[in-house]
Amino acid sequence: MTRTTHLLPLAANNAVLPYSFHDLQIMLQFQFTVVLFCSLLFLYGIQLFFGKNFVAFAMVNIPKVRRTFCSGTCRRHTIHKVTQYKKGKESVFSQGRRRYDRKQKGYGGQTKPIFRKKAKTTKKIVLRMECSECKTKKQLPIKRCKHFELGGQKKTRGQMIQF
């Protein structure tokens, strides 16, 4: 089998070296595999550093209404009104609060430990969905995100961001 050689100039002194198409193909394949290997190694390193549930924190925009299955009396897909779950006001008369207040009374300072080693920077967003027909409410946790928007404008391709 004969190889066709092409003369390619070197950048340094304009000397000419013969390379065949086959040699060029092998060099390109090698470069491609090296680049692929390095990128996979980089991604694997990110995964090891952040854990297996690595997600990029992005802006999350969710519509205010959603057609989903109603697990109440409807038992079929209906339109649900979507809101974000918020923690309610703590009850003053719950058993734990009464016990804590009684223990804190008098002299002796702080009696129970106060947690100070917070590790997470975001909370998981919980959607609260209410069926428009039977008014049954259900909750759906979604991924963590730093910015959450309910019923914001949809992004369109090629449009500039306006502030």
Contacts in CASP RR format, 6 or more apart in sequence:
PFRMAT RR
TARGET T0000
AUTHOR 0000-0000-0000
METHOD contacts of the structure
MODEL  1
MTRTTHLLPLAANNAVLPYSFHDLQIMLQFQFTVVLFCSLLFLYGIQLFF
GKNFVAFAMVNIPKVRRTFCSGTCRRHTIHKVTQYKKGKESVFSQGRRRY
DRKQKGYGGQTKPIFRKKAKTTKKIVLRMECSECKTKKQLPIKRCKHFEL
GGQKKTRGQMIQF
3 20 0 8 1.000
3 21 0 8 1.000
3 22 0 8 1.000
4 20 0 8 1.000
4 21 0 8 1.000
5 18 0 8 1.000
5 19 0 8 1.000
5 20 0 8 1.000
6 18 0 8 1.000
6 19 0 8 1.000
6 20 0 8 1.000
6 21 0 8 1.000
7 16 0 8 1.000
7 17 0 8 1.000
7 18 0 8 1.000
8 16 0 8 1.000
8 17 0 8 1.000
8 19 0 8 1.000
9 15 0 8 1.000
9 16 0 8 1.000
10 16 0 8 1.000
10 17 0 8 1.000
46 54 0 8 1.000
47 54 0 8 1.000
55 143 0 8 1.000
55 144 0 8 1.000
57 122 0 8 1.000
57 144 0 8 1.000
57 145 0 8 1.000
57 146 0 8 1.000
58 145 0 8 1.000
58 147 0 8 1.000
59 145 0 8 1.000
59 147 0 8 1.000
59 148 0 8 1.000
59 149 0 8 1.000
60 125 0 8 1.000
60 142 0 8 1.000
60 143 0 8 1.000
60 145 0 8 1.000
60 147 0 8 1.000
60 148 0 8 1.000
60 149 0 8 1.000
61 149 0 8 1.000
61 150 0 8 1.000
61 151 0 8 1.000
61 152 0 8 1.000
61 153 0 8 1.000
61 154 0 8 1.000
61 155 0 8 1.000
62 82 0 8 1.000
62 127 0 8 1.000
62 142 0 8 1.000
62 148 0 8 1.000
62 149 0 8 1.000
62 150 0 8 1.000
62 151 0 8 1.000
63 82 0 8 1.000
63 151 0 8 1.000
64 81 0 8 1.000
64 82 0 8 1.000
64 150 0 8 1.000
64 151 0 8 1.000
65 79 0 8 1.000
65 80 0 8 1.000
65 81 0 8 1.000
65 82 0 8 1.000
66 79 0 8 1.000
66 80 0 8 1.000
66 82 0 8 1.000
66 129 0 8 1.000
67 77 0 8 1.000
67 78 0 8 1.000
67 79 0 8 1.000
67 80 0 8 1.000
68 77 0 8 1.000
68 78 0 8 1.000
68 80 0 8 1.000
68 129 0 8 1.000
69 76 0 8 1.000
69 77 0 8 1.000
70 76 0 8 1.000
70 77 0 8 1.000
70 78 0 8 1.000
70 80 0 8 1.000
70 131 0 8 1.000
70 133 0 8 1.000
70 134 0 8 1.000
70 136 0 8 1.000
71 136 0 8 1.000
71 138 0 8 1.000
72 131 0 8 1.000
72 134 0 8 1.000
72 136 0 8 1.000
73 134 0 8 1.000
73 136 0 8 1.000
74 131 0 8 1.000
74 133 0 8 1.000
74 134 0 8 1.000
74 136 0 8 1.000
78 131 0 8 1.000
78 132 0 8 1.000
78 133 0 8 1.000
78 134 0 8 1.000
79 131 0 8 1.000
79 132 0 8 1.000
80 129 0 8 1.000
80 130 0 8 1.000
80 131 0 8 1.000
80 132 0 8 1.000
81 129 0 8 1.000
81 130 0 8 1.000
81 132 0 8 1.000
82 127 0 8 1.000
82 128 0 8 1.000
82 129 0 8 1.000
82 150 0 8 1.000
83 127 0 8 1.000
83 128 0 8 1.000
83 129 0 8 1.000
83 130 0 8 1.000
83 150 0 8 1.000
84 125 0 8 1.000
84 126 0 8 1.000
84 127 0 8 1.000
84 128 0 8 1.000
84 148 0 8 1.000
84 150 0 8 1.000
85 126 0 8 1.000
85 127 0 8 1.000
85 128 0 8 1.000
85 139 0 8 1.000
90 97 0 8 1.000
91 97 0 8 1.000
100 112 0 8 1.000
103 111 0 8 1.000
103 112 0 8 1.000
104 110 0 8 1.000
104 111 0 8 1.000
120 144 0 8 1.000
121 146 0 8 1.000
122 144 0 8 1.000
122 145 0 8 1.000
122 146 0 8 1.000
123 144 0 8 1.000
124 141 0 8 1.000
124 142 0 8 1.000
124 143 0 8 1.000
124 144 0 8 1.000
125 141 0 8 1.000
125 142 0 8 1.000
125 143 0 8 1.000
125 144 0 8 1.000
125 145 0 8 1.000
125 148 0 8 1.000
126 139 0 8 1.000
126 140 0 8 1.000
126 141 0 8 1.000
126 142 0 8 1.000
127 139 0 8 1.000
127 140 0 8 1.000
127 141 0 8 1.000
127 142 0 8 1.000
128 137 0 8 1.000
128 138 0 8 1.000
128 139 0 8 1.000
129 137 0 8 1.000
129 138 0 8 1.000
129 139 0 8 1.000
129 140 0 8 1.000
130 136 0 8 1.000
130 137 0 8 1.000
131 137 0 8 1.000
END
